[in-house]
Each structure stands twice: as structure tokens, then as C-alpha cells.
Amino acid sequence: MRVLTSLRRPVVAALVLLLAYGALSLLLDSHGFLGTDTGGKVATLASMQAHDTWTHPDVGFWAEAWDPTGRVHGLIYTAHIGDQWINV
């Protein structure tokens, strides 16, 4: 019962929360992404590296024949510009 009373103090509650976040962060995938658009940026860099050029940021879209506007493209913020799918 005394532990529950201690948790009512803001400093103690904040410390417990910080320790919980720290412990849970150890379980995260070290190759994961933190932002909603980070995966698209990584895909863009991988595409540019694969083509060995900085002028080809095309990430492609496998379903372009069925969805030419890219409404359901898997990478957030990807735009269809010319004949390329750009996420920069």
C-alpha cells in the first residue's frame, strides 16, 4: 500500500515512467524507423545507391498498372512525378 502512495508523488511517478520507457526501448529493433516517412527516405537512398547515381530517386510502385495515381502506395508522401515515384 505504501508503494501506491509513493507513486502519487509526481517525481516518483515520472521516474517510474522513465525507467519503464528505458526498459522497453531495449526490446526495440535496432534497424527500425522512428518517423512515419523514414522508411521512404531509406528506400530512396537504397534506390539511388543501387543505380549508382544521385539523380535517380525512383522508389517504384509495383501496382502502378492498377493504381496509376498511387493512392495506395506503400510509402507515405510518395509522389508520381514524370515516370518516377519520388519520396524526397
Long-range contacts (C-beta under 8 A, 24 or more apart in sequence): 36-76, 37-75, 37-76, 37-77, 37-87, 39-75, 39-76, 40-75, 40-76, 40-77, 40-78, 40-87, 41-87, 41-88, 43-75, 43-87, 44-86, 44-87, 44-88, 56-84, 57-84, 57-86, 57-87, 57-88, 58-84, 58-85, 58-86, 59-85, 59-86, 59-87, 60-85, 61-85
